[in-house]
């Protein structure tokens, strides 16, 4: 049986990625991990996860929460670097 850690490693997701998704949707980390592992398998899902992270950066900045915005920005940059999306032209 695979653990959540096995799934995250397979999908190249971090605990921080999962925490951000969980916060964005106000759901438990386990549910966020399952959603993220599924979404990251497609281009559209990867774009959606990137959008979630960027929205949280913006929301933290609007609230003036610089520490959280910095944390989210770093996680978002790491996610984008780990999951590049090919543009179709």
Helices and strands as residue ranges (DSSP letters): H 4-11, H 15-25, H 29-39, H 43-63, H 66-82
